[in-house]
Amino acid sequence: MKMRKVVAVFWIVAALMIGFAGGIYLTSSQGHNQAVQEENNDLQTKYQVSDDKMKKINQAYALIKKHFVEEVDDQELIEGAIQGMLSSLEDPYSSYMDIEAMEQFNEQIESSFEGIGAEVSLVNGKITIVAPIKNSPAEKAGLRPNDQVLSVNGESLEGYDLTEAVAKIRGKKGSEVVLEIMRPGVKDIIEVKMIRDTIPIETVYADLKEVDGKKTGVIEITTFSERTAEEFYEYLTKFEEQGMDGLIIDVRGNPGGLLESVEDILQFFVPKDMPYVQIEDREGNRETYHTDLTEKKPYPIQVLIDEGSASASEILAVALKEMGYDVVGTSSFGKGTVQQAVPLGDGSTVKLTFFKWLSPKGNWIHEKGVKPTIEVKQPDYYFTHPIQVEKTLTYNDAGEDIENIQKMLKGLGYQLERMDGYFDKTTEKAVKAFQKEQNIKQTGKVDQETAGLIETALIEKIRSGEDDRQMEKALQTLYK
C-alpha cells in the first residue's frame, strides 16, 4: 500500500544513540542532500550577517589568533563559533556534527555498531539515558531510563554537548568503559563498568500467545530501522493467517528510529479519515499526513509504553490511543520536535529543530509524553541499580546499597522483614539462602562475588518477563 511520506529528511529525535541514531529520521539520498545544500546556499544570501556584526566577529577571531596564550587552530575556532550559536538556542536537539561525528553517525544507521547500546539525550544540561537497547552491555549493566551520566572513564561530561559526550562513551568492541551515574531517587553516585560490544540491530520480536482460549499476537519493536516495518508485516501477516484474535504492540524502551518505518507500520492500522501525524512550522501552519487504509482492524489492539518510549514510539502510541485503543504502562519520554540535518558542504552537518510534530488530534506531547489509558508500574526491583561493594556488607550494617540489595532479594523471591537499608537477621538469612542456591560459600555477607551474582540473577528474571505486570495487565484487559 502506497503512503505519503512526511516531508524530507527529518530527525524527530530523543537524541543521538551511542552507536545508533535514535529518534525518527528518514534515509537521505544524494540528490536530496544536494538540494538541501543548494537551499542552504540561498539562505546564506538572504540572511547574511550585517557588516557591523561581521566586523565584531572578525575582531574576536583576530584577537584570539594574535594574542591567545596558545596557538589556536582555525577550524576549531570556526566550529566553536557554530557550536556557540547552536548552544545559545538552548535546544538539546539542535547540534553541530563535524566530519568525524558524521562518519560515526553514518556508521550508526547500519545493521550493527560497536558501543554500549544506549540512547542518550541532553536533559537540563545533563547527559541522560533514554533507554538501553535490548541485550546490550548497557542493559546488562543495569542502566535505566533517566540515569544521568556524570563522567566517562573518570572524565567529567560537564559542559559537553551531546555529540561530544557520545564520542566519549562510544568505543571499540572489547574495550572497557566506566560511567559514573546519578539515578533519580538515589543519593549516592553509581559506578557502572561495561565492556563495549558489537550491537546487532535486531528490532522485532514476536510471539503468538494463547490467553483464555484466544490467540494473542505480541510484537515487540525495540527500534525503528530500515527493515523493521518489513519484519513487523511478516509477523502480523503470519499471526492473522493463524487466526489471531488480538494484538499487543510493545514499544517499551524503544527510543525511536526511522520515520519511514513507523509510517509503514501505521499504514496497517490508521484509516485514511484521520491523519497519523501532523507537522507544524513556527508560524503555526500545519500539514497532515494520511494512509490509504479504508477500515480498522477487526480485532482489539493495545500498545505497551514506558518512560523509555520516545519519538517514533510516541507517534505510534498516540496515534493508536486517539483511535480509541488502550495504551498500557507508564508515561513515555516526551519528544515532540522535528529536526532536519543540513550538510555544510565539507562533510559536517548542522542538525536543527525545524518543526513540532503533533498527534492526529493536534496534541503536542513534548516534555509531557503519552499518558497511558491503563497505568501500570513495574515492581520496585525493576528500578534497582548496580550494587557498589567497596567493603563487604554484613549484619548490622546500614545504607542505601543494602536497601537496594533488599529490593533485589525480594524481587528474587526471598523473604525479608525489613526493606529500609538495615542489614538485619532476615537479610542475612536471605543472603545465605541465595548463596546456597548459587553453590558458593554461605557467609550471609555481601561481597563483590555475591553482589554480582544477585545482579545477574535479577537481570535474568527481568528479561524472562516472569513478573512483567504491564504485559500481564495488557493480556488481561485486551478483550474486555
N, C-alpha and C positions, 0 to 999 in steps of 0.2 A: 504494500500500500504506500503510495507516494505521500510525502509530508513536506510542508513548507518549513524550511529551517529558519531559526531565529538569526537575523542579521548576519554579519560575517564572523570574524574570529573574535570570540568573546571569552574572557576568563570570568566566570562567576565563582570566585574562589573563596574558600575558607582560608587558604594560604598556599605557600609552596610546601609540598610534601618533601620530607627528607628522603629523596630517592624517587619520588613520583609526583607528577603535577596534580595537585588536588583541586577541589572546586569544580567548576564547569568551564570547559573551553572547547572550541571547535578546531579540528585539524586544518591548518592553513596550507594553501597551495602557493607555489612560487609566484603565480600570476596575481594572487590576492596580495601577497607581501609587496609586490612591485606597485600595485595600485595604492596600497596604504602609504608606501614611501613617496609616491608622487603627490598624494594628498598632503602629506606632511610637508613636502617642499612648498606647496601652495600656501599652507598655513604660515610658513616662515615669512612669506612676503606680506601676508595680511596682518600678522601680529608681531612685526619687528619691534624690538626694544628701541625706544627713542634714543636719539644721540646723547642726550644728557645723562640718561640712566646707563647707557652702554659705557659712557666715559667713566662713570663711577665703578663699574665692574672692571674695566681695563685698569683703572688706577689701583684697585685692590690687587689685581693679578700682578701688575708690575711691582708693587710694593713688596709682595710676598717673594717674587722671583729675585728681587735685588737684595732684600735686607733680612729675610728669614735666616735664622741661625744655621740651618742646614739646607743643603741643596734639595730642591723640590722638583719632581717630575711633572712636565706639562700635562700629560694625560691624567695624572692623579688629581691635579687642580681642576681640570675641566669636569672630570667625573664627580669630584667632590661638590662642584657647583650644581650639577644636575641633581645629585642626591640631596643637597641642601634645599633646592626648590621643592622637590617631592616631599621631603620631611616637613616642610612648612605647611603642607596641606593637612597634616595630622590625620592622614588616612592610611591605616595599616596595609591596605590592599593596593596602593599605588607605590611602585618601586622601580628602581633602575637596575637592569641586569647587564653587566659588562660582557665582553666576548666570552670569557671563561664561564661566567654564570649561565649564559645562554647555551653554551655547549653542554653543560651539566643538565640544564633544563631539557634540552632536546633528548639527552640520554634517558631522562626520567619518563618519557612517554613511550618508550619501547616496552617490549614484553617482559623485561626484568631489569633490576637495578641493584646496585650494591649500597648498603647503608643499614640503618636500624629499622626502617619500616614504620614511620610515624608521620602523621600530618601535623604541621605546626602553624600557628598564626601569631601575629603580634597583637596582643590584647592589653590595652592600657600601658603600652611600652614594655611589656614582658613577653618573652618568647614562651608560647603556651601550646601544650599538646591539645590538638583537636581530637585525634583518635589514632591508636596504633593499628597497624594492618594485621589481619588475621594470620596467626602462626609466625609472626615476625619476631626478631630479637626484642623489639620494644614491647610487644605483647607478653612475651615470655618473661621479661624482666619486671613486669607488673606496672608499666607506665599506664596512666589513666587520663581520660579527658580532663582538661583544666589544670593539669600539672604545669607548673611554671619552671622552665629550665633556667637556672641561675648561672651555671658555668659548664664548660666543656673541658675535660682534662685539666682542671684547675684554673682555666682562663675564664674570667668573668665575661658574660654576654651583655653587661650593662652598656648601653649606647649603641649596640649593634642593630643594624636593620635586619629585616627578615632574611634577605638573600645572604648576607654575611654570616648570620647565625647558622643557616642551613649548610653553608660551605664548611663551617667548623664541625658540625655534627656528623655530616656525611663522611665516608671514607671507604677504603678498600676492604674487601671481604677478608676476614680473619684478623683484622686489627681491632684492638680494644678501645672502647671509649667509655669515659666515666662522666656521668652527668650529676650535677647537684640539682635536686628537685625541691621546690616548695609546693606542698599539696594543701589545697583549701581544707581548713579544719584540723590541720596537723601543725603543731608548734615547731617541731624540730626539722632541720634540713635533712632530706633523704639523699643518700648517695647510691646511685644506680650504675652498676657495671654491666656492659654488654659487649659481645663480640659481633662486629658487623658481619653481614652475610649477604648472599645474593637473594633478593626477594622476588620470586616469580609473581607476575600479575595474574593470579587466578581469581576471577571476580565473581563467579556464580556457583553456588552450591545449592542442591535441591534434594528434596525427599518427598515421597507420597506417603502420608501417614493415614492409618485407619483410626478414626476417632468416633466412638459411639455409632459404629456401622457406616460412617460416612468417610469417603476418600478426600483427604485434605492435602492439597499441594502446599509445600513450604519452600519458597525460593528466596535464598539469601543473596543479596548483592553487596559485595564488600567495597567495590569502587565501580565507577562507570568508565570503562575503557573501550578500545576500538571494537572488540568482539563481544562485549557484554550483552548488547541487545540481541545479537545473533544467538548466543548461548541461552539467554533468557527465553527467547522464542522457541528454541528446541525443547527445553523443559516444559514450557507452557503447552505446546502442541502435544507433546507426549502425554502429559497428565490429562489434558482434555480428551484425548483419544482413549485413555484408560477410564474415563467416566468420572473425572474429578468433580466433587460436589462443592468445594470451596477453596479459596486461595489466601495464603498469608504471604505477604512480601516483607522481608526482613532487611531493613537498611540501617540497623543499629551499628554505630561505629563506622559508618560509611561517610567519608569526608567529601565525596563528590567525584568529579571526573569530566568526561566529555559530554558537552551539551547535546550533541547529536545522539549520544547513547540514551540519555533519559528521554529525549524526544521520541526516539524509535520505540521505546518501551511504552510510553504514554499513548502511542497510537493504538495500542491494543485495548485501551480502557476508556479514554475520554472521548465522548461523542462530539461530532462537529458543531453542535449547537452551543457549546461553551468553549472558551479558549483554555489551553493547558497552561499558558503563561502570558503575562503582559510585560512589555518593556516600556519604561518611562524615561524621557530625557529631562534635562534640568529646567526646561520651560514647562514641564508638566504634560507634554504631549505623549500620548500612549499609543502603542501598536499591539494588537492582539494576534495570537497565533493559534491555529486550529488544526485538528486532524481531519481526515476524511471519513472517520468512523460513523456509522449510521445508528448504532444502538449499543447499549451497555451489555456487559457480560451477564449471562443468565444465573450466575452463582454469586454468593456473597464473597466479599474481599475485605481483608484488613491489612494495615501497614504497621509494622513494628519500628519504633524510633527511640532514640535516647539522646543524651547530651552530645554524643559524638557524631550524630547525623547532621551533615551540613550540605549546603549548596544544592547540588543536583538531587541529593536525597530529600531535601526540603521541598524542592519543586515537585517531586513525585508525591511526597506525603501530603502536602497541602492541596494539590490538585485532586487527589482521591478523597481527601477529607471533605472538600467543598462539593464533591459529587454525592456526598451522603454516606460514604464508607467510614467505618471506625478506624481511628489511629490509636494504637496501644503503646504504652511505655511512659517515658518522661519527655519533657520539652526538649526540642532539638537545639542545635548550636546557635542559629540565628544569623545567617549570612544572606543579605538581600541586595547587594550591589553587583554591578556588572563591570568588568574590566576589559579593555581592549589593549592588545600588545601592538605597539608601533615601532617598527625597526628604524634605527637611526642611520642605516646605510653602511656601517662598518662592522656589523655583526652584533652590536649591542642593541638593547631594546628598552623602551620605556613602557611599563605596564601601568595604565592609568584608568581610574574609575570614570566610566562614561555615563552609566545609566543605573537605575534601580530595576530590579525585577519584582513583579507583583504577582499575587496569586490569581487564579481565574476570576475571582470576585473583586479583585483590585486591592487586596490586603497586602501590607508590607510587613514581612516577618523579621526584618533586620533588627538585631540585638534583642529580639524577643523570642524568636524561634517558633516552631509549630507546636502548639499545645495539643496534647493527646485528648481524644474524647473519652478514653478509658485510661486513667492514670494508674500506673503500677510501678513501684520501685523494687529494685532487686534487693536481696538480703545484704546486711551490713558487710559481710565478708567479701562481697564483690568490690568493695571500696577500701580494702586494706592496702597497705603499702609494703615494699620490701623491708625486711627486718634488719635493723642496724645493730649488730652484735660486736661492740668494741670490747666488752668483757662478758664472761659467762653470766647469764641471768639465772637466779636461783631463788629459793624460798625466802620470803620476807623482803625481797626487792620490790621496788615500785617505779612506775614511769610509763610514759606513752608507748614505748616499744612493747612492754608487757601487755598493755591494753590491746595493742594491735595483734599480738600473738594469741591472746584470749579469743578475739573475734575469729581468727583463723581456725583455732582448735574447735570452737563451737561450730563453725561452718563445716568442719570435717566430721562433725557428729559426736564430739566428746562432751561430757557433762562437766560444767563448771558452775560454781555458786557465785563467783564474782567476775565482773567484766569491767572493773574500774581501774585496772592497771596495778593492782596489788597482787603480788605473787603469793597466793595462799596455798593451803594444802591440796585443795581440789585442782588447782592449776598444776601443781607438782604431779598429782596423780594422773591427770590428763596427759602431761608430757611423757611420763613413764609408759603409759598405755600406747602412746604414739610411737615411742622409741622401740617398744616391744614388737609392734606391728612392722616396723621398718628393719627389724633384726639388727639393731645397734645397741650399745651398752645403755642399760636403763638407769640413768642417773637422776632423772627428774629435773635436770638442769638444761637450759637452752644455750648451747654453744653454737658456733658457726655451722657445724655439720647439721645439727638438729634444725636450726633455723632454715637452712637451705632446703632440707627435706620437707619441712612444713610448707614452705612457699611452693615447692614443686607439686606437692600433693593437692594444694588448693587450686593452683592454676589448672591442673588436670581435671579437677572436679568442675570448675567453671566452664572449661572447654567442652566437657561432656554434656552440658545442658541439663544435668541431673536436677538442679534446683532453680531452673530458669522461670521465675514467676511471671515474667512478661509473656513468654511463649505459652506457658500454661494458661494464662488468662485469655490470650488470643484464641487458643484452641477451645476453651470453654464457652466463649461468647460469640464465636463466629456464626453459629447457626441460630442464635437467639434473637 
